[in-house]
Amino acid sequence: MKLLPSFVATVILAASSLIVALPISSQEIERKSAEGLSLLRLGPDVDPVWNTAEEKWGLKKAGINFMDVTRSWTTMQSNLALQKLSEKVSTKAACTLCHTGCEMDSKSHIS
């Protein structure tokens, strides 16, 4: 029976790699949390997946590290979106300042 947690963890990891990430709304987080599910991130480059408490224990028993991002996911995504927007605005502003009055064609500029 010690093999079961490892098997469950393997199935969860395999399934999470097949899932295409869709935006997770705060309403979805509230609803799924009320159902007893947790949003777990199994790695820095892995999209989070919903898991039951039993599945969480299976991951722990199998020695798989994860982070429960249930309460912080919407904030993390908002911060990431703001960071990307800020980078885009900063790059465009730098391009505009650098090339003011220049005669470069529009294809040479950062967009």
Secondary structure as UniProt FT lines:
FT   HELIX           3..18
FT   HELIX           26..34
FT   TURN            35..36
FT   STRAND          38..41
FT   TURN            44..45
FT   STRAND          49..51
FT   HELIX           53..61
FT   TURN            62..63
FT   STRAND          67..68
FT   TURN            70..72
FT   HELIX           73..98
FT   TURN            99..101
FT   HELIX           106..108
//
